[in-house]
């Protein structure tokens, strides 16, 4: 079947009739969409891998999610691997949670369910991912994105990117800028970095490096000389990104 040349960016899934199939282009692989509206209205979308042949994801949307579906489908297509087989993703669910940007910190650990799935919540939305490739994203307004990522080529980074993209669409506005501050680089031996001793020295000839990175779920990040400075930078970013609202 020939693929259409309509961009997914301009897609309106609500205009499809019952059983109608449409193909859309993305910056990566094509996306096939079919609507089932006769008895229970929903759309099923197949995202192709980068080679344009292998199916890398099969996703389902209901009417409440039609307006946001094209944006998430485009993000899934962008993250999709170059090829896809019929195996479950190789991604570790704990690693997905650690790599996801649209997530609170992990100070309370990352609990897993008996089925191996990992879930988390942010203001206005929640996510759950399973080892077999299933993914479920829910917004507090009732909008739901669900489906399965297909192929062992889906690694931690790619699954996390898909979850992030969906949560960014579904979450409350204040959750689009979740900041975190890392730990300082810490003590090191100057010789390990090809340096002559500088800074605060302790026994054993080690030197302290306070360099710390702050990050935001929107992609912003900065590295500064101290953890306190990183916290302040994150606070300023949140205020600027939300129009001056307090952190």
Long-range contacts (C-beta under 8 A, 24 or more apart in sequence): 3-30, 3-52, 8-70, 8-73, 8-74, 8-77, 9-70, 9-74, 11-69, 11-70, 12-66, 13-43, 13-61, 13-66, 13-69, 13-70, 14-63, 14-66, 16-43, 24-70, 24-73, 26-73, 26-74, 26-77, 26-78, 27-74, 27-77, 27-78, 28-77, 28-78, 28-80, 29-56, 29-77, 29-80, 31-73, 31-74, 31-77, 33-73, 43-69, 45-69, 45-73, 45-147, 47-73, 47-76, 47-77, 47-80, 48-77, 48-80, 49-80, 49-81, 49-82, 49-83, 49-84, 49-151, 49-153, 50-80, 50-81, 50-82, 50-83, 51-82, 51-83, 54-83, 54-84, 54-85, 54-151, 55-84, 55-150, 56-80, 56-81, 56-84, 56-149, 56-150, 56-151, 56-153, 56-154, 57-147, 57-148, 57-149, 57-150, 57-162, 58-147, 58-148, 58-150, 59-145, 59-146, 59-147, 59-148, 60-146, 60-147, 61-144, 61-145, 62-144, 64-141, 64-142, 64-143, 64-144, 65-143, 65-144, 65-145, 68-143, 68-145, 68-169, 68-170, 69-145, 71-165, 71-169, 72-145, 72-165, 72-166, 72-169, 75-161, 75-162, 75-165, 75-166, 76-149, 76-162, 76-165, 78-161, 79-158, 79-161, 79-162, 79-165, 80-158, 81-151, 81-153, 81-154, 81-155, 81-158, 82-153, 83-151, 83-153, 84-150, 84-151, 84-153, 84-154, 85-150, 85-151, 85-152, 85-153, 86-150, 86-151, 87-151, 87-152, 88-131, 88-132, 88-133, 88-152, 89-131, 89-132, 89-133, 89-149, 89-151, 89-152, 89-153, 89-154, 89-155, 89-159, 90-152, 90-153, 90-154, 90-155, 91-129, 91-131, 91-154, 91-155, 91-156, 91-158, 91-159, 92-156, 93-117, 93-118, 93-129, 93-130, 93-131, 94-118, 95-156, 95-160, 96-129, 96-156, 96-159, 96-160, 96-163, 97-160, 98-156, 99-156, 99-157, 99-160, 100-127, 100-160, 100-163, 100-164, 100-167, 101-160, 101-164, 101-178, 101-215, 101-216, 101-217, 101-218, 101-219, 102-127, 102-163, 102-164, 102-167, 102-168, 102-171, 102-175, 102-178, 102-217, 103-178, 103-217, 104-178, 105-180, 122-167, 122-171, 122-172, 122-175, 122-178, 123-171, 123-172, 123-174, 123-175, 124-170, 124-171, 124-172, 124-175, 125-167, 125-170, 125-171, 125-172, 125-175, 127-163, 127-166, 127-167, 129-159, 129-163, 135-159, 135-162, 135-163, 135-166, 137-163, 137-166, 137-167, 137-170, 138-170, 139-170, 139-171, 140-172, 143-170, 145-170, 164-217, 168-217, 173-242, 174-242, 174-245, 175-217, 176-217, 176-218, 176-241, 177-216, 177-217, 177-218, 177-237, 177-238, 177-241, 177-242, 178-216, 178-217, 179-214, 179-215, 179-216, 179-217, 179-234, 179-235, 179-237, 179-238, 180-214, 180-215, 180-216, 180-234, 181-212, 181-213, 181-214, 181-227, 181-230, 181-231, 181-234, 182-212, 182-213, 182-214, 182-215, 182-230, 183-212, 183-227, 184-208, 184-209, 184-210, 184-211, 184-212, 184-226, 184-227, 185-209, 185-210, 185-211, 185-212, 216-241
